[in-house]
Amino acid sequence: MEIGSVALVIFILAIVFVVKTINVVPQQHAWVVERLGKYHNTLGPGLNIVVPFIDRIAYKHVLKEIPLDVPPQVCITKDNTQLQVDGILYFQITDAMRASYGSSNYIAAITQLAQTTLRSVIGKMELDKTFEERDHINTTIVSAIDESAANWGVKVLRYEIKDLTPPKEILHAMQAQITAEREKRALIAASEGRKQEQINIANGEREAAIAKSEGEKQASINRAEGQAAAILAIAQASAEAIRKTASAIQEPGGQDAVNLKVAEQYVGAFGNLAKTNNSIIVPANLGDMSGLIATAMQVVKSQKPTP
């Protein structure tokens, strides 16, 4: 019976020894081993063997990126305005040994350092700039914390401002300013629209006037060309008539025909004057008239057929 009890104890001790000896570290984890109270080594992911009762796992660290919520705090801007700032910090453990022994609480250390750095950066900026320079604030805080956090085995990856909350009075004033600015832009846009409309109307009227004047110009040119063509046609017809008359005069009896025509027109003209005027008009040279009539009668007689 005693032998069985001893065997059972030995078996239990063996199981404990094996459990204490074999350690399986998960991926993206690092375990710090102390031997007799002094740092011995750091266990990486996988199967690791330690000496039971001499070595112990003192610290277990996660090597993944860790988000750390920085508590909200009130900062004073350069223009003496209170501003409540809330942010979040992302960090990662790069050295498990330093994270274990570099600081008693590296999370509290980087949190406090983030808050003090944020107050310092905000204090150098005016209120309006804090809303415009978020990227600058984030970069400055990361640079300041990362330099100190290197001694704690921590790498600060980035800092993001979640919220910037000014006092209610300042917030109302900012909203009123934004409303006024939007109304101003709306008025400017409306005036620009009216200006463009007037420009378009003026351009349209100018183009219409140009088109109308071009049309009138072309119409005048066409009329002038038509009149010129008509005058030319009349002149050509007159010239042709004159040429034919001259040709007819040169033929036998042409001169007599001209004299007869002139006599008829001469007598007809005096007849018309007698009809429209109570006065009797007597030619200045009756001899010329009688001679003209005699010539005409001679032409008429010469044109009668001989019996």
C-alpha positions in Angstrom: 0.0 0.0 0.0 2.8 2.4 0.9 4.6 1.5 -2.4 1.4 2.4 -4.3 1.2 5.8 -2.5 4.8 6.5 -3.2 4.3 5.7 -6.9 1.3 7.9 -7.1 3.2 10.8 -5.5 6.1 10.2 -7.9 3.6 10.2 -10.9 2.0 13.4 -9.8 5.4 15.1 -9.3 6.4 13.9 -12.8 3.3 15.4 -14.2 3.9 18.7 -12.4 7.5 18.6 -13.5 6.5 18.1 -17.2 3.9 20.9 -17.0 6.4 23.2 -15.4 9.1 22.2 -17.9 7.2 22.5 -21.2 5.6 25.8 -22.1 3.7 26.6 -25.3 3.8 30.3 -26.2 1.0 31.5 -28.6 1.8 33.4 -31.8 2.4 37.2 -31.3 3.2 36.7 -27.6 6.4 36.9 -25.6 7.1 35.5 -22.2 9.8 36.8 -19.9 11.6 34.1 -17.9 13.4 34.9 -14.6 15.9 32.4 -13.1 16.2 32.8 -9.4 14.7 36.2 -9.5 16.9 37.5 -12.4 16.0 38.0 -16.0 17.1 34.9 -17.9 15.5 35.0 -21.4 12.4 35.7 -23.5 10.4 32.8 -24.8 9.1 33.2 -28.4 6.0 31.5 -30.0 6.0 27.7 -30.0 7.3 25.0 -27.6 9.8 26.1 -24.9 11.4 24.2 -22.1 12.3 25.8 -18.7 13.8 24.4 -15.5 11.0 23.8 -13.0 11.2 25.5 -9.6 14.3 27.5 -10.8 12.9 29.4 -13.8 9.5 31.1 -13.7 7.4 33.0 -16.2 7.5 36.5 -14.7 5.8 38.5 -17.5 3.6 37.7 -20.4 3.3 40.3 -23.2 1.1 40.6 -26.3 3.0 41.8 -29.3 0.0 42.8 -31.3 -1.0 46.5 -32.0 -2.9 47.7 -29.0 -5.4 50.6 -29.0 -5.2 52.7 -25.8 -8.0 55.2 -25.1 -6.5 58.4 -23.7 -9.0 60.0 -21.1 -10.5 63.3 -22.2 -8.8 66.4 -20.8 -9.2 70.2 -21.0 -6.5 72.1 -22.8 -6.0 75.8 -23.0 -5.3 77.2 -26.5 -3.0 80.1 -27.4 -6.0 82.5 -27.4 -7.0 81.4 -23.9 -9.9 79.2 -24.9 -10.7 76.0 -23.1 -10.9 73.0 -25.3 -11.8 69.4 -24.3 -9.8 66.9 -26.3 -10.4 63.2 -26.5 -8.0 60.8 -28.3 -6.8 57.3 -28.9 -3.3 56.0 -29.0 -2.0 52.9 -30.9 1.2 51.2 -29.7 3.0 47.9 -29.9 5.5 46.1 -27.7 8.8 45.6 -29.5 11.1 44.6 -26.6 9.5 42.3 -24.0 12.4 42.6 -21.6 12.3 46.5 -21.6 8.6 46.5 -21.3 9.0 44.3 -18.2 11.7 46.2 -16.4 11.9 49.6 -18.1 8.8 51.0 -16.4 6.7 49.9 -13.5 3.6 50.6 -15.7 4.3 51.5 -19.3 0.6 51.9 -20.2 0.2 54.6 -17.5 3.5 56.2 -18.6 2.6 56.6 -22.2 -1.0 57.7 -21.3 0.4 60.5 -19.1 3.0 61.5 -21.6 0.3 61.7 -24.4 -1.8 64.0 -22.2 1.0 66.3 -21.3 2.3 66.5 -24.9 -1.2 67.2 -26.1 -1.6 70.1 -23.7 1.7 71.5 -24.8 0.9 71.3 -28.5 -2.6 72.7 -28.1 -1.2 75.6 -26.0 0.8 76.8 -29.0 -2.1 77.0 -31.4 -5.2 79.2 -31.7 -8.6 77.7 -31.5 -9.4 77.8 -35.2 -6.0 76.2 -36.0 -6.7 73.2 -33.8 -9.5 72.1 -36.1 -7.4 72.6 -39.2 -4.1 71.1 -37.9 -5.2 67.7 -36.6 -2.6 65.9 -38.6 0.1 68.1 -37.3 -1.1 67.5 -33.7 -1.2 63.7 -34.2 2.3 63.7 -35.7 3.8 65.8 -33.0 2.4 63.7 -30.2 3.6 60.5 -31.8 7.1 61.8 -32.3 7.3 63.1 -28.7 6.0 59.9 -27.1 7.9 57.5 -29.3 11.2 59.0 -28.3 10.6 58.3 -24.6 8.7 55.1 -25.1 11.7 53.4 -26.8 13.2 53.0 -23.3 10.1 51.1 -22.2 10.2 48.6 -25.2 7.1 50.2 -26.7 6.7 51.6 -30.2 4.0 54.3 -30.6 2.4 53.9 -34.0 -0.1 56.7 -34.2 -2.3 59.0 -32.3 -5.8 60.1 -33.4 -7.9 62.9 -32.0 -11.4 61.5 -31.6 -13.1 64.8 -30.6 -12.5 68.4 -30.0 -15.2 70.1 -27.9 -15.1 73.8 -27.3 -17.4 75.6 -24.7 -21.0 76.0 -25.7 -20.6 79.8 -26.1 -17.7 79.3 -28.5 -19.5 76.6 -30.3 -22.6 78.8 -30.9 -20.3 81.6 -32.1 -18.6 79.3 -34.5 -21.9 78.0 -35.8 -23.1 81.6 -36.3 -19.8 82.4 -38.1 -20.2 79.4 -40.4 -23.8 80.3 -41.1 -22.8 83.9 -42.0 -20.0 82.6 -44.2 -22.3 80.3 -46.0 -24.9 83.1 -46.6 -22.0 85.2 -47.8 -20.9 82.5 -50.3 -24.6 82.1 -51.4 -24.9 85.9 -52.1 -21.6 85.9 -53.9 -22.7 82.9 -56.0 -26.1 84.6 -56.8 -24.4 87.9 -57.8 -21.9 85.9 -59.9 -24.9 84.2 -61.6 -26.6 87.5 -62.3 -23.3 88.9 -63.6 -22.9 85.9 -65.9 -26.5 86.2 -67.0 -26.0 89.9 -68.0 -22.8 89.0 -69.8 -24.6 86.3 -71.7 -27.4 88.6 -72.6 -25.0 91.3 -73.7 -23.0 88.8 -75.8 -26.2 87.5 -77.3 -27.4 91.0 -78.2 -24.0 91.9 -79.7 -24.0 88.8 -81.8 -27.5 89.4 -82.9 -26.7 93.0 -83.9 -23.6 91.8 -85.7 -25.6 89.2 -87.5 -28.3 91.7 -88.4 -25.8 94.3 -89.7 -24.1 91.5 -91.7 -27.5 90.6 -93.2 -28.3 94.3 -94.0 -24.9 94.7 -95.5 -25.4 91.6 -97.7 -28.9 92.8 -98.6 -27.5 96.3 -99.6 -24.7 94.6 -101.6 -27.3 92.4 -103.3 -29.6 95.5 -104.1 -26.6 97.4 -105.4 -25.5 94.5 -107.6 -29.1 94.2 -108.9 -29.3 97.9 -109.6 -25.9 97.8 -111.3 -27.0 94.8 -113.4 -30.3 96.6 -114.3 -28.5 99.8 -115.3 -26.0 97.8 -117.3 -28.8 95.9 -119.0 -30.6 99.2 -119.8 -27.4 100.8 -121.1 -26.7 97.8 -123.2 -30.3 97.9 -124.6 -30.0 101.6 -125.2 -26.7 101.1 -126.9 -28.1 98.4 -129.0 -31.1 100.5 -130.0 -28.8 103.4 -130.9 -26.7 101.1 -133.0 -29.7 99.7 -134.8 -31.1 103.3 -135.3 -27.8 104.5 -136.6 -27.6 101.5 -138.9 -31.2 102.1 -140.2 -30.3 105.8 -140.8 -27.4 104.7 -143.1 -29.7 102.7 -145.2 -31.5 104.2 -148.3 -34.4 106.4 -147.1 -33.2 106.4 -143.5 -32.5 110.1 -143.3 -36.0 110.9 -144.7 -37.6 108.6 -142.1 -35.7 110.5 -139.4 -36.9 113.8 -140.7 -40.5 112.6 -140.8 -40.3 111.3 -137.2 -38.9 114.5 -136.0 -41.6 116.5 -137.8 -44.3 114.4 -136.3 -42.9 114.8 -132.8 -42.4 118.6 -133.4 -46.1 119.0 -134.5 -47.4 116.8 -131.7 -45.5 118.8 -129.1 -46.9 122.1 -130.3 -50.4 120.4 -130.4 -50.1 119.4 -126.7 -49.0 122.9 -125.7 -52.0 124.3 -127.4 -54.3 122.0 -125.5 -52.9 122.8 -122.1 -52.3 126.5 -122.5 -54.7 129.3 -123.4 -51.9 131.3 -125.0 -51.0 130.8 -128.6 -47.4 129.7 -129.1 -45.9 130.6 -132.3 -42.5 129.2 -133.3 -39.7 131.7 -133.5 -38.8 130.6 -137.0 -41.8 129.7 -138.9 -39.7 129.1 -142.0 -37.9 126.3 -140.3 -41.1 124.8 -139.3 -42.6 125.1 -142.7 -39.5 123.6 -144.2 -39.6 120.7 -141.8 -43.3 120.1 -142.6 -42.6 120.3 -146.3 -39.8 117.8 -146.0 -42.1 115.5 -144.0 -44.8 115.7 -146.7 -42.3 115.0 -149.4 -41.3 111.9 -147.5 -44.9 110.8 -147.2 -45.5 111.4 -150.9 -42.4 109.5 -151.8 -43.6 106.5 -149.8 -46.9 106.2 -151.7 -47.0 103.5 -154.3 -46.8 104.7 -157.9 -50.0 103.9 -159.9 
